[in-house]
Amino acid sequence: MNLAPGLTASVTSTVAAADTAPAWCSGDVPVLATPRLVALCEEATVAAVAPGLESGETTVGTRIELDHLAPSRPGARVAATAVLETVAGRRLGFAVTAREGDRLLARGRIERVVVDRAEFLRRAEA
């Protein structure tokens, strides 16, 4: 593992009907679902650290704290950005934001832990 604070990545997605609250069973308003927004932010955290992981390593999510501040309709282009802020052994802390153009949609923190993929899967089967 070769990870240091400052690593960053952004991912973008165009909101589709499949990304809305009714499709995710998280509400009845046809706007970007909070769980889908969380997934986009997590995708950015994974991308930020992927180049620094050793063969056989991966990260798993352990904590999410996200303020969903504004809605986005289908057709909107949403960008999520993650910045690795802390590295404490295997524990990683990210600041995340999501924007539609200049408009802030969400902000928060995500924690992930570096694990050995094979060992983690063995534990999941037990």
Backbone atoms as SQL, in Angstrom:
CREATE TABLE atoms (id INTEGER PRIMARY KEY, chain TEXT, resi INTEGER, resn TEXT, atom TEXT, x REAL, y REAL, z REAL);
INSERT INTO atoms VALUES
  (1, 'A', 1, 'MET', 'N', 0.849, -1.179, 0.000),
  (2, 'A', 1, 'MET', 'CA', 0.000, 0.000, 0.000),
  (3, 'A', 1, 'MET', 'C', 0.887, 1.232, 0.000),
  (4, 'A', 2, 'ASN', 'N', 0.666, 2.077, -0.998),
  (5, 'A', 2, 'ASN', 'CA', 1.437, 3.305, -1.130),
  (6, 'A', 2, 'ASN', 'C', 0.459, 4.465, -1.262),
  (7, 'A', 3, 'LEU', 'N', -0.139, 4.858, -0.127),
  (8, 'A', 3, 'LEU', 'CA', -1.184, 5.877, -0.123),
  (9, 'A', 3, 'LEU', 'C', -0.783, 7.027, 0.781),
  (10, 'A', 4, 'ALA', 'N', -1.075, 8.239, 0.323),
  (11, 'A', 4, 'ALA', 'CA', -0.776, 9.436, 1.112),
  (12, 'A', 4, 'ALA', 'C', -1.902, 10.446, 0.920),
  (13, 'A', 5, 'PRO', 'N', -2.148, 11.263, 1.927),
  (14, 'A', 5, 'PRO', 'CA', -3.164, 12.304, 1.777),
  (15, 'A', 5, 'PRO', 'C', -2.911, 13.144, 0.531),
  (16, 'A', 6, 'GLY', 'N', -4.005, 13.588, -0.062),
  (17, 'A', 6, 'GLY', 'CA', -3.930, 14.419, -1.259),
  (18, 'A', 6, 'GLY', 'C', -4.367, 13.708, -2.525),
  (19, 'A', 7, 'LEU', 'N', -4.408, 12.368, -2.493),
  (20, 'A', 7, 'LEU', 'CA', -4.889, 11.655, -3.671),
  (21, 'A', 7, 'LEU', 'C', -6.336, 12.047, -3.927),
  (22, 'A', 8, 'THR', 'N', -6.695, 12.194, -5.189),
  (23, 'A', 8, 'THR', 'CA', -8.045, 12.634, -5.525),
  (24, 'A', 8, 'THR', 'C', -8.525, 11.980, -6.813),
  (25, 'A', 9, 'ALA', 'N', -9.824, 11.901, -6.952),
  (26, 'A', 9, 'ALA', 'CA', -10.440, 11.418, -8.189),
  (27, 'A', 9, 'ALA', 'C', -11.846, 11.979, -8.277),
  (28, 'A', 10, 'SER', 'N', -12.302, 12.131, -9.504),
  (29, 'A', 10, 'SER', 'CA', -13.673, 12.554, -9.765),
  (30, 'A', 10, 'SER', 'C', -14.304, 11.577, -10.742),
  (31, 'A', 11, 'VAL', 'N', -15.583, 11.325, -10.555),
  (32, 'A', 11, 'VAL', 'CA', -16.355, 10.507, -11.482),
  (33, 'A', 11, 'VAL', 'C', -17.624, 11.278, -11.824),
  (34, 'A', 12, 'THR', 'N', -18.107, 11.085, -13.024),
  (35, 'A', 12, 'THR', 'CA', -19.311, 11.783, -13.447),
  (36, 'A', 12, 'THR', 'C', -20.355, 10.795, -13.935),
  (37, 'A', 13, 'SER', 'N', -21.594, 11.216, -13.854),
  (38, 'A', 13, 'SER', 'CA', -22.702, 10.394, -14.294),
  (39, 'A', 13, 'SER', 'C', -23.850, 11.301, -14.697),
  (40, 'A', 14, 'THR', 'N', -24.572, 10.892, -15.712),
  (41, 'A', 14, 'THR', 'CA', -25.785, 11.600, -16.104),
  (42, 'A', 14, 'THR', 'C', -26.964, 10.906, -15.442),
  (43, 'A', 15, 'VAL', 'N', -27.764, 11.658, -14.724),
  (44, 'A', 15, 'VAL', 'CA', -28.893, 11.098, -13.999),
  (45, 'A', 15, 'VAL', 'C', -29.898, 10.511, -14.996),
  (46, 'A', 16, 'ALA', 'N', -30.212, 9.240, -14.809),
  (47, 'A', 16, 'ALA', 'CA', -31.191, 8.526, -15.628),
  (48, 'A', 16, 'ALA', 'C', -32.377, 8.150, -14.750),
  (49, 'A', 17, 'ALA', 'N', -33.437, 7.689, -15.362),
  (50, 'A', 17, 'ALA', 'CA', -34.610, 7.258, -14.598),
  (51, 'A', 17, 'ALA', 'C', -34.232, 6.189, -13.577),
  (52, 'A', 18, 'ALA', 'N', -33.281, 5.325, -13.915),
  (53, 'A', 18, 'ALA', 'CA', -32.848, 4.258, -13.007),
  (54, 'A', 18, 'ALA', 'C', -32.099, 4.786, -11.792),
  (55, 'A', 19, 'ASP', 'N', -31.711, 6.057, -11.796),
  (56, 'A', 19, 'ASP', 'CA', -30.976, 6.677, -10.690),
  (57, 'A', 19, 'ASP', 'C', -31.885, 7.447, -9.734),
  (58, 'A', 20, 'THR', 'N', -33.168, 7.485, -10.013),
  (59, 'A', 20, 'THR', 'CA', -34.081, 8.324, -9.227),
  (60, 'A', 20, 'THR', 'C', -34.580, 7.622, -7.971),
  (61, 'A', 21, 'ALA', 'N', -35.114, 8.429, -7.077),
  (62, 'A', 21, 'ALA', 'CA', -35.608, 7.912, -5.794),
  (63, 'A', 21, 'ALA', 'C', -36.644, 6.798, -5.962),
  (64, 'A', 22, 'PRO', 'N', -37.621, 6.915, -6.859),
  (65, 'A', 22, 'PRO', 'CA', -38.569, 5.797, -7.004),
  (66, 'A', 22, 'PRO', 'C', -37.891, 4.493, -7.439),
  (67, 'A', 23, 'ALA', 'N', -36.899, 4.582, -8.316),
  (68, 'A', 23, 'ALA', 'CA', -36.201, 3.382, -8.784),
  (69, 'A', 23, 'ALA', 'C', -35.380, 2.735, -7.678),
  (70, 'A', 24, 'TRP', 'N', -34.895, 3.525, -6.730),
  (71, 'A', 24, 'TRP', 'CA', -34.075, 3.026, -5.626),
  (72, 'A', 24, 'TRP', 'C', -34.914, 2.786, -4.365),
  (73, 'A', 25, 'CYS', 'N', -36.234, 2.938, -4.474),
  (74, 'A', 25, 'CYS', 'CA', -37.140, 2.739, -3.327),
  (75, 'A', 25, 'CYS', 'C', -36.765, 3.631, -2.147),
  (76, 'A', 26, 'SER', 'N', -36.329, 4.848, -2.462),
  (77, 'A', 26, 'SER', 'CA', -35.939, 5.772, -1.392),
  (78, 'A', 26, 'SER', 'C', -36.769, 7.054, -1.415),
  (79, 'A', 27, 'GLY', 'N', -37.909, 6.994, -2.059),
  (80, 'A', 27, 'GLY', 'CA', -38.795, 8.148, -2.121),
  (81, 'A', 27, 'GLY', 'C', -39.641, 8.076, -3.367),
  (82, 'A', 28, 'ASP', 'N', -40.493, 9.098, -3.549),
  (83, 'A', 28, 'ASP', 'CA', -41.384, 9.063, -4.709),
  (84, 'A', 28, 'ASP', 'C', -41.214, 10.264, -5.643),
  (85, 'A', 29, 'VAL', 'N', -40.145, 11.034, -5.440),
  (86, 'A', 29, 'VAL', 'CA', -39.882, 12.193, -6.287),
  (87, 'A', 29, 'VAL', 'C', -38.843, 11.790, -7.341),
  (88, 'A', 30, 'PRO', 'N', -39.102, 12.074, -8.615),
  (89, 'A', 30, 'PRO', 'CA', -38.185, 11.640, -9.673),
  (90, 'A', 30, 'PRO', 'C', -36.931, 12.515, -9.785),
  (91, 'A', 31, 'VAL', 'N', -36.098, 12.460, -8.758),
  (92, 'A', 31, 'VAL', 'CA', -34.807, 13.156, -8.727),
  (93, 'A', 31, 'VAL', 'C', -33.746, 12.151, -8.286),
  (94, 'A', 32, 'LEU', 'N', -32.486, 12.537, -8.405),
  (95, 'A', 32, 'LEU', 'CA', -31.381, 11.654, -8.033),
  (96, 'A', 32, 'LEU', 'C', -31.566, 11.126, -6.610),
  (97, 'A', 33, 'ALA', 'N', -31.568, 9.812, -6.470),
  (98, 'A', 33, 'ALA', 'CA', -31.750, 9.169, -5.170),
  (99, 'A', 33, 'ALA', 'C', -30.495, 9.337, -4.320),
  (100, 'A', 34, 'THR', 'N', -30.698, 9.568, -3.049),
  (101, 'A', 34, 'THR', 'CA', -29.560, 9.687, -2.133),
  (102, 'A', 34, 'THR', 'C', -28.680, 8.438, -2.160),
  (103, 'A', 35, 'PRO', 'N', -29.232, 7.214, -2.145),
  (104, 'A', 35, 'PRO', 'CA', -28.348, 6.042, -2.208),
  (105, 'A', 35, 'PRO', 'C', -27.502, 6.000, -3.485),
  (106, 'A', 36, 'ARG', 'N', -28.049, 6.479, -4.592),
  (107, 'A', 36, 'ARG', 'CA', -27.274, 6.511, -5.837),
  (108, 'A', 36, 'ARG', 'C', -26.172, 7.554, -5.746),
  (109, 'A', 37, 'LEU', 'N', -26.461, 8.671, -5.097),
  (110, 'A', 37, 'LEU', 'CA', -25.455, 9.712, -4.898),
  (111, 'A', 37, 'LEU', 'C', -24.325, 9.196, -4.005),
  (112, 'A', 38, 'VAL', 'N', -24.680, 8.455, -2.965),
  (113, 'A', 38, 'VAL', 'CA', -23.672, 7.841, -2.101),
  (114, 'A', 38, 'VAL', 'C', -22.786, 6.904, -2.925),
  (115, 'A', 39, 'ALA', 'N', -23.403, 6.092, -3.774),
  (116, 'A', 39, 'ALA', 'CA', -22.638, 5.155, -4.605),
  (117, 'A', 39, 'ALA', 'C', -21.665, 5.897, -5.518),
  (118, 'A', 40, 'LEU', 'N', -22.082, 7.020, -6.067),
  (119, 'A', 40, 'LEU', 'CA', -21.205, 7.804, -6.924),
  (120, 'A', 40, 'LEU', 'C', -20.022, 8.350, -6.128),
  (121, 'A', 41, 'CYS', 'N', -20.277, 8.825, -4.919),
  (122, 'A', 41, 'CYS', 'CA', -19.189, 9.316, -4.062),
  (123, 'A', 41, 'CYS', 'C', -18.233, 8.182, -3.692),
  (124, 'A', 42, 'GLU', 'N', -18.779, 7.009, -3.385),
  (125, 'A', 42, 'GLU', 'CA', -17.916, 5.869, -3.074),
  (126, 'A', 42, 'GLU', 'C', -17.067, 5.484, -4.282),
  (127, 'A', 43, 'GLU', 'N', -17.651, 5.544, -5.459),
  (128, 'A', 43, 'GLU', 'CA', -16.903, 5.248, -6.677),
  (129, 'A', 43, 'GLU', 'C', -15.685, 6.164, -6.796),
  (130, 'A', 44, 'ALA', 'N', -15.865, 7.434, -6.448),
  (131, 'A', 44, 'ALA', 'CA', -14.748, 8.383, -6.501),
  (132, 'A', 44, 'ALA', 'C', -13.663, 8.016, -5.494),
  (133, 'A', 45, 'THR', 'N', -14.051, 7.553, -4.283),
  (134, 'A', 45, 'THR', 'CA', -13.034, 7.163, -3.293),
  (135, 'A', 45, 'THR', 'C', -12.235, 5.962, -3.782),
  (136, 'A', 46, 'VAL', 'N', -12.919, 5.008, -4.379),
  (137, 'A', 46, 'VAL', 'CA', -12.243, 3.811, -4.898),
  (138, 'A', 46, 'VAL', 'C', -11.245, 4.206, -5.981),
  (139, 'A', 47, 'ALA', 'N', -11.663, 5.087, -6.879),
  (140, 'A', 47, 'ALA', 'CA', -10.785, 5.528, -7.962),
  (141, 'A', 47, 'ALA', 'C', -9.581, 6.303, -7.443),
  (142, 'A', 48, 'ALA', 'N', -9.761, 7.066, -6.371),
  (143, 'A', 48, 'ALA', 'CA', -8.665, 7.885, -5.843),
  (144, 'A', 48, 'ALA', 'C', -7.495, 7.037, -5.354),
  (145, 'A', 49, 'VAL', 'N', -7.789, 5.898, -4.758),
  (146, 'A', 49, 'VAL', 'CA', -6.711, 5.110, -4.152),
  (147, 'A', 49, 'VAL', 'C', -6.304, 3.874, -4.952),
  (148, 'A', 50, 'ALA', 'N', -7.054, 3.523, -5.965),
  (149, 'A', 50, 'ALA', 'CA', -6.768, 2.295, -6.719),
  (150, 'A', 50, 'ALA', 'C', -5.316, 2.197, -7.204),
  (151, 'A', 51, 'PRO', 'N', -4.733, 3.267, -7.743),
  (152, 'A', 51, 'PRO', 'CA', -3.350, 3.151, -8.227),
  (153, 'A', 51, 'PRO', 'C', -2.325, 2.870, -7.123),
  (154, 'A', 52, 'GLY', 'N', -2.637, 3.191, -5.872),
  (155, 'A', 52, 'GLY', 'CA', -1.686, 3.011, -4.775),
  (156, 'A', 52, 'GLY', 'C', -1.820, 1.699, -4.033),
  (157, 'A', 53, 'LEU', 'N', -2.754, 0.852, -4.439),
  (158, 'A', 53, 'LEU', 'CA', -2.940, -0.430, -3.755),
  (159, 'A', 53, 'LEU', 'C', -2.035, -1.498, -4.351),
  (160, 'A', 54, 'GLU', 'N', -1.606, -2.410, -3.501),
  (161, 'A', 54, 'GLU', 'CA', -0.786, -3.539, -3.945),
  (162, 'A', 54, 'GLU', 'C', -1.685, -4.602, -4.568),
  (163, 'A', 55, 'SER', 'N', -1.082, -5.495, -5.316),
  (164, 'A', 55, 'SER', 'CA', -1.826, -6.617, -5.887),
  (165, 'A', 55, 'SER', 'C', -2.490, -7.401, -4.763),
  (166, 'A', 56, 'GLY', 'N', -3.759, -7.710, -4.915),
  (167, 'A', 56, 'GLY', 'CA', -4.498, -8.451, -3.898),
  (168, 'A', 56, 'GLY', 'C', -5.173, -7.578, -2.859),
  (169, 'A', 57, 'GLU', 'N', -4.864, -6.279, -2.842),
  (170, 'A', 57, 'GLU', 'CA', -5.504, -5.366, -1.900),
  (171, 'A', 57, 'GLU', 'C', -6.718, -4.702, -2.533),
  (172, 'A', 58, 'THR', 'N', -7.667, -4.356, -1.704),
  (173, 'A', 58, 'THR', 'CA', -8.817, -3.554, -2.108),
  (174, 'A', 58, 'THR', 'C', -9.246, -2.735, -0.904),
  (175, 'A', 59, 'THR', 'N', -10.257, -1.907, -1.064),
  (176, 'A', 59, 'THR', 'CA', -10.782, -1.165, 0.068),
  (177, 'A', 59, 'THR', 'C', -12.263, -1.501, 0.224),
  (178, 'A', 60, 'VAL', 'N', -12.719, -1.434, 1.460),
  (179, 'A', 60, 'VAL', 'CA', -14.136, -1.636, 1.760),
  (180, 'A', 60, 'VAL', 'C', -14.619, -0.460, 2.592),
  (181, 'A', 61, 'GLY', 'N', -15.868, -0.088, 2.377),
  (182, 'A', 61, 'GLY', 'CA', -16.442, 1.032, 3.098),
  (183, 'A', 61, 'GLY', 'C', -16.783, 0.660, 4.524),
  (184, 'A', 62, 'THR', 'N', -16.563, 1.595, 5.438),
  (185, 'A', 62, 'THR', 'CA', -16.882, 1.365, 6.850),
  (186, 'A', 62, 'THR', 'C', -17.763, 2.457, 7.437),
  (187, 'A', 63, 'ARG', 'N', -17.778, 3.638, 6.828),
  (188, 'A', 63, 'ARG', 'CA', -18.581, 4.741, 7.383),
  (189, 'A', 63, 'ARG', 'C', -18.859, 5.760, 6.286),
  (190, 'A', 64, 'ILE', 'N', -20.106, 6.245, 6.279),
  (191, 'A', 64, 'ILE', 'CA', -20.501, 7.287, 5.333),
  (192, 'A', 64, 'ILE', 'C', -21.286, 8.345, 6.096),
  (193, 'A', 65, 'GLU', 'N', -20.922, 9.586, 5.861),
  (194, 'A', 65, 'GLU', 'CA', -21.636, 10.726, 6.435),
  (195, 'A', 65, 'GLU', 'C', -21.812, 11.726, 5.296),
  (196, 'A', 66, 'LEU', 'N', -23.043, 11.876, 4.823),
  (197, 'A', 66, 'LEU', 'CA', -23.268, 12.698, 3.636),
  (198, 'A', 66, 'LEU', 'C', -24.488, 13.592, 3.822),
  (199, 'A', 67, 'ASP', 'N', -24.320, 14.865, 3.525),
  (200, 'A', 67, 'ASP', 'CA', -25.423, 15.810, 3.496),
  (201, 'A', 67, 'ASP', 'C', -25.845, 15.980, 2.037),
  (202, 'A', 68, 'HIS', 'N', -27.055, 15.541, 1.708),
  (203, 'A', 68, 'HIS', 'CA', -27.606, 15.700, 0.358),
  (204, 'A', 68, 'HIS', 'C', -28.347, 17.031, 0.355),
  (205, 'A', 69, 'LEU', 'N', -27.784, 18.031, -0.314),
  (206, 'A', 69, 'LEU', 'CA', -28.210, 19.419, -0.166),
  (207, 'A', 69, 'LEU', 'C', -29.177, 19.927, -1.231),
  (208, 'A', 70, 'ALA', 'N', -29.157, 19.309, -2.419),
  (209, 'A', 70, 'ALA', 'CA', -29.987, 19.832, -3.511),
  (210, 'A', 70, 'ALA', 'C', -30.361, 18.700, -4.458),
  (211, 'A', 71, 'PRO', 'N', -31.529, 18.813, -5.101),
  (212, 'A', 71, 'PRO', 'CA', -31.970, 17.764, -6.017),
  (213, 'A', 71, 'PRO', 'C', -31.366, 17.918, -7.413),
  (214, 'A', 72, 'SER', 'N', -31.361, 16.808, -8.151),
  (215, 'A', 72, 'SER', 'CA', -30.950, 16.808, -9.557),
  (216, 'A', 72, 'SER', 'C', -31.943, 15.974, -10.345),
  (217, 'A', 73, 'ARG', 'N', -32.419, 16.514, -11.437),
  (218, 'A', 73, 'ARG', 'CA', -33.402, 15.827, -12.275),
  (219, 'A', 73, 'ARG', 'C', -32.719, 14.923, -13.296),
  (220, 'A', 74, 'PRO', 'N', -33.443, 13.967, -13.845),
  (221, 'A', 74, 'PRO', 'CA', -32.893, 13.164, -14.942),
  (222, 'A', 74, 'PRO', 'C', -32.364, 14.067, -16.055),
  (223, 'A', 75, 'GLY', 'N', -31.218, 13.663, -16.595),
  (224, 'A', 75, 'GLY', 'CA', -30.532, 14.449, -17.614),
  (225, 'A', 75, 'GLY', 'C', -29.419, 15.311, -17.061),
  (226, 'A', 76, 'ALA', 'N', -29.425, 15.553, -15.755),
  (227, 'A', 76, 'ALA', 'CA', -28.371, 16.374, -15.137),
  (228, 'A', 76, 'ALA', 'C', -27.055, 15.605, -15.125),
  (229, 'A', 77, 'ARG', 'N', -25.979, 16.321, -15.297),
  (230, 'A', 77, 'ARG', 'CA', -24.633, 15.735, -15.228),
  (231, 'A', 77, 'ARG', 'C', -24.090, 16.013, -13.829),
  (232, 'A', 78, 'VAL', 'N', -23.813, 14.945, -13.077),
  (233, 'A', 78, 'VAL', 'CA', -23.359, 15.058, -11.689),
  (234, 'A', 78, 'VAL', 'C', -21.916, 14.564, -11.599),
  (235, 'A', 79, 'ALA', 'N', -21.077, 15.329, -10.920),
  (236, 'A', 79, 'ALA', 'CA', -19.677, 14.955, -10.703),
  (237, 'A', 79, 'ALA', 'C', -19.426, 14.803, -9.209),
  (238, 'A', 80, 'ALA', 'N', -18.898, 13.656, -8.824),
  (239, 'A', 80, 'ALA', 'CA', -18.507, 13.418, -7.428),
  (240, 'A', 80, 'ALA', 'C', -16.990, 13.428, -7.356),
  (241, 'A', 81, 'THR', 'N', -16.464, 14.101, -6.340),
  (242, 'A', 81, 'THR', 'CA', -15.016, 14.194, -6.143),
  (243, 'A', 81, 'THR', 'C', -14.669, 13.719, -4.743),
  (244, 'A', 82, 'ALA', 'N', -13.617, 12.922, -4.654),
  (245, 'A', 82, 'ALA', 'CA', -13.112, 12.440, -3.370),
  (246, 'A', 82, 'ALA', 'C', -11.666, 12.871, -3.215),
  (247, 'A', 83, 'VAL', 'N', -11.327, 13.321, -2.017),
  (248, 'A', 83, 'VAL', 'CA', -9.953, 13.687, -1.679),
  (249, 'A', 83, 'VAL', 'C', -9.551, 12.887, -0.448),
  (250, 'A', 84, 'LEU', 'N', -8.484, 12.122, -0.569),
  (251, 'A', 84, 'LEU', 'CA', -7.975, 11.369, 0.573),
  (252, 'A', 84, 'LEU', 'C', -7.343, 12.360, 1.544),
  (253, 'A', 85, 'GLU', 'N', -7.926, 12.451, 2.739),
  (254, 'A', 85, 'GLU', 'CA', -7.439, 13.421, 3.727),
  (255, 'A', 85, 'GLU', 'C', -6.584, 12.785, 4.806),
  (256, 'A', 86, 'THR', 'N', -6.931, 11.558, 5.209),
  (257, 'A', 86, 'THR', 'CA', -6.175, 10.925, 6.293),
  (258, 'A', 86, 'THR', 'C', -5.870, 9.473, 5.958),
  (259, 'A', 87, 'VAL', 'N', -4.684, 9.065, 6.389),
  (260, 'A', 87, 'VAL', 'CA', -4.264, 7.659, 6.302),
  (261, 'A', 87, 'VAL', 'C', -3.768, 7.287, 7.687),
  (262, 'A', 88, 'ALA', 'N', -4.463, 6.378, 8.346),
  (263, 'A', 88, 'ALA', 'CA', -4.087, 5.913, 9.683),
  (264, 'A', 88, 'ALA', 'C', -3.965, 4.394, 9.614),
  (265, 'A', 89, 'GLY', 'N', -2.782, 3.933, 9.297),
  (266, 'A', 89, 'GLY', 'CA', -2.606, 2.497, 9.069),
  (267, 'A', 89, 'GLY', 'C', -3.396, 2.107, 7.829),
  (268, 'A', 90, 'ARG', 'N', -4.323, 1.165, 8.008),
  (269, 'A', 90, 'ARG', 'CA', -5.162, 0.714, 6.891),
  (270, 'A', 90, 'ARG', 'C', -6.427, 1.559, 6.739),
  (271, 'A', 91, 'ARG', 'N', -6.702, 2.455, 7.682),
  (272, 'A', 91, 'ARG', 'CA', -7.937, 3.250, 7.678),
  (273, 'A', 91, 'ARG', 'C', -7.735, 4.536, 6.864),
  (274, 'A', 92, 'LEU', 'N', -8.655, 4.782, 5.933),
  (275, 'A', 92, 'LEU', 'CA', -8.567, 5.922, 5.024),
  (276, 'A', 92, 'LEU', 'C', -9.761, 6.840, 5.231),
  (277, 'A', 93, 'GLY', 'N', -9.521, 8.147, 5.291),
  (278, 'A', 93, 'GLY', 'CA', -10.598, 9.124, 5.451),
  (279, 'A', 93, 'GLY', 'C', -10.644, 10.069, 4.257),
  (280, 'A', 94, 'PHE', 'N', -11.814, 10.190, 3.642),
  (281, 'A', 94, 'PHE', 'CA', -12.001, 11.011, 2.451),
  (282, 'A', 94, 'PHE', 'C', -12.992, 12.138, 2.704),
  (283, 'A', 95, 'ALA', 'N', -12.732, 13.287, 2.112),
  (284, 'A', 95, 'ALA', 'CA', -13.742, 14.333, 1.983),
  (285, 'A', 95, 'ALA', 'C', -14.350, 14.148, 0.603),
  (286, 'A', 96, 'VAL', 'N', -15.687, 14.191, 0.531),
  (287, 'A', 96, 'VAL', 'CA', -16.363, 14.022, -0.755),
  (288, 'A', 96, 'VAL', 'C', -17.318, 15.185, -1.002),
  (289, 'A', 97, 'THR', 'N', -17.452, 15.536, -2.265),
  (290, 'A', 97, 'THR', 'CA', -18.437, 16.519, -2.690),
  (291, 'A', 97, 'THR', 'C', -19.061, 16.021, -3.983),
  (292, 'A', 98, 'ALA', 'N', -20.273, 16.490, -4.240),
  (293, 'A', 98, 'ALA', 'CA', -20.924, 16.219, -5.525),
  (294, 'A', 98, 'ALA', 'C', -21.486, 17.532, -6.029),
  (295, 'A', 99, 'ARG', 'N', -21.340, 17.749, -7.321),
  (296, 'A', 99, 'ARG', 'CA', -21.786, 19.005, -7.917),
  (297, 'A', 99, 'ARG', 'C', -22.500, 18.741, -9.241),
  (298, 'A', 100, 'GLU', 'N', -23.418, 19.627, -9.541),
  (299, 'A', 100, 'GLU', 'CA', -24.025, 19.712, -10.863),
  (300, 'A', 100, 'GLU', 'C', -23.591, 21.058, -11.394),
  (301, 'A', 101, 'GLY', 'N', -22.572, 21.060, -12.230),
  (302, 'A', 101, 'GLY', 'CA', -21.947, 22.322, -12.636),
  (303, 'A', 101, 'GLY', 'C', -21.334, 22.978, -11.417),
  (304, 'A', 102, 'ASP', 'N', -21.684, 24.226, -11.160),
  (305, 'A', 102, 'ASP', 'CA', -21.167, 24.954, -9.998),
  (306, 'A', 102, 'ASP', 'C', -22.004, 24.736, -8.747),
  (307, 'A', 103, 'ARG', 'N', -23.150, 24.083, -8.881),
  (308, 'A', 103, 'ARG', 'CA', -24.074, 23.925, -7.752),
  (309, 'A', 103, 'ARG', 'C', -23.672, 22.742, -6.884),
  (310, 'A', 104, 'LEU', 'N', -23.461, 22.995, -5.601),
  (311, 'A', 104, 'LEU', 'CA', -23.103, 21.935, -4.658),
  (312, 'A', 104, 'LEU', 'C', -24.343, 21.105, -4.341),
  (313, 'A', 105, 'LEU', 'N', -24.257, 19.803, -4.612),
  (314, 'A', 105, 'LEU', 'CA', -25.365, 18.878, -4.350),
  (315, 'A', 105, 'LEU', 'C', -25.200, 18.150, -3.030),
  (316, 'A', 106, 'ALA', 'N', -23.951, 17.848, -2.681),
  (317, 'A', 106, 'ALA', 'CA', -23.699, 17.064, -1.468),
  (318, 'A', 106, 'ALA', 'C', -22.275, 17.286, -1.006),
  (319, 'A', 107, 'ARG', 'N', -22.085, 17.056, 0.303),
  (320, 'A', 107, 'ARG', 'CA', -20.732, 17.085, 0.882),
  (321, 'A', 107, 'ARG', 'C', -20.731, 16.125, 2.069),
  (322, 'A', 108, 'GLY', 'N', -19.564, 15.574, 2.342),
  (323, 'A', 108, 'GLY', 'CA', -19.485, 14.666, 3.473),
  (324, 'A', 108, 'GLY', 'C', -18.137, 14.004, 3.599),
  (325, 'A', 109, 'ARG', 'N', -18.166, 12.899, 4.352),
  (326, 'A', 109, 'ARG', 'CA', -16.952, 12.122, 4.608),
  (327, 'A', 109, 'ARG', 'C', -17.252, 10.643, 4.409),
  (328, 'A', 110, 'ILE', 'N', -16.276, 9.946, 3.892),
  (329, 'A', 110, 'ILE', 'CA', -16.367, 8.497, 3.725),
  (330, 'A', 110, 'ILE', 'C', -15.089, 7.894, 4.286),
  (331, 'A', 111, 'GLU', 'N', -15.246, 6.824, 5.053),
  (332, 'A', 111, 'GLU', 'CA', -14.094, 6.074, 5.548),
  (333, 'A', 111, 'GLU', 'C', -14.077, 4.704, 4.883),
  (334, 'A', 112, 'ARG', 'N', -12.888, 4.265, 4.527),
  (335, 'A', 112, 'ARG', 'CA', -12.685, 2.947, 3.943),
  (336, 'A', 112, 'ARG', 'C', -11.478, 2.315, 4.627),
  (337, 'A', 113, 'VAL', 'N', -11.380, 1.000, 4.534),
  (338, 'A', 113, 'VAL', 'CA', -10.262, 0.269, 5.110),
  (339, 'A', 113, 'VAL', 'C', -9.629, -0.590, 4.016),
  (340, 'A', 114, 'VAL', 'N', -8.308, -0.598, 3.977),
  (341, 'A', 114, 'VAL', 'CA', -7.590, -1.451, 3.035),
  (342, 'A', 114, 'VAL', 'C', -7.589, -2.876, 3.586),
  (343, 'A', 115, 'VAL', 'N', -7.986, -3.831, 2.739),
  (344, 'A', 115, 'VAL', 'CA', -8.023, -5.233, 3.136),
  (345, 'A', 115, 'VAL', 'C', -7.394, -6.098, 2.059),
  (346, 'A', 116, 'ASP', 'N', -7.001, -7.297, 2.467),
  (347, 'A', 116, 'ASP', 'CA', -6.600, -8.324, 1.519),
  (348, 'A', 116, 'ASP', 'C', -7.882, -8.917, 0.938),
  (349, 'A', 117, 'ARG', 'N', -8.059, -8.828, -0.361),
  (350, 'A', 117, 'ARG', 'CA', -9.305, -9.238, -1.016),
  (351, 'A', 117, 'ARG', 'C', -9.648, -10.695, -0.721),
  (352, 'A', 118, 'ALA', 'N', -8.700, -11.602, -0.888),
  (353, 'A', 118, 'ALA', 'CA', -8.970, -13.032, -0.692),
  (354, 'A', 118, 'ALA', 'C', -9.350, -13.338, 0.757),
  (355, 'A', 119, 'GLU', 'N', -8.628, -12.755, 1.704),
  (356, 'A', 119, 'GLU', 'CA', -8.930, -12.974, 3.123),
  (357, 'A', 119, 'GLU', 'C', -10.308, -12.407, 3.475),
  (358, 'A', 120, 'PHE', 'N', -10.618, -11.240, 2.940),
  (359, 'A', 120, 'PHE', 'CA', -11.922, -10.625, 3.207),
  (360, 'A', 120, 'PHE', 'C', -13.047, -11.514, 2.697),
  (361, 'A', 121, 'LEU', 'N', -12.880, -12.057, 1.501),
  (362, 'A', 121, 'LEU', 'CA', -13.905, -12.939, 0.949),
  (363, 'A', 121, 'LEU', 'C', -14.041, -14.229, 1.747),
  (364, 'A', 122, 'ARG', 'N', -12.915, -14.751, 2.239),
  (365, 'A', 122, 'ARG', 'CA', -12.967, -15.950, 3.105),
  (366, 'A', 122, 'ARG', 'C', -13.776, -15.660, 4.363),
  (367, 'A', 123, 'ARG', 'N', -13.560, -14.520, 4.951),
  (368, 'A', 123, 'ARG', 'CA', -14.294, -14.138, 6.173),
  (369, 'A', 123, 'ARG', 'C', -15.778, -13.945, 5.890),
  (370, 'A', 124, 'ALA', 'N', -16.100, -13.463, 4.684),
  (371, 'A', 124, 'ALA', 'CA', -17.500, -13.245, 4.331),
  (372, 'A', 124, 'ALA', 'C', -18.255, -14.549, 4.166),
  (373, 'A', 125, 'GLU', 'N', -17.556, -15.615, 3.862),
  (374, 'A', 125, 'GLU', 'CA', -18.191, -16.923, 3.679),
  (375, 'A', 125, 'GLU', 'C', -18.431, -17.630, 4.996),
  (376, 'A', 126, 'ALA', 'N', -17.724, -17.239, 6.027),
  (377, 'A', 126, 'ALA', 'CA', -17.819, -17.942, 7.316),
  (378, 'A', 126, 'ALA', 'C', -19.132, -17.691, 8.015);
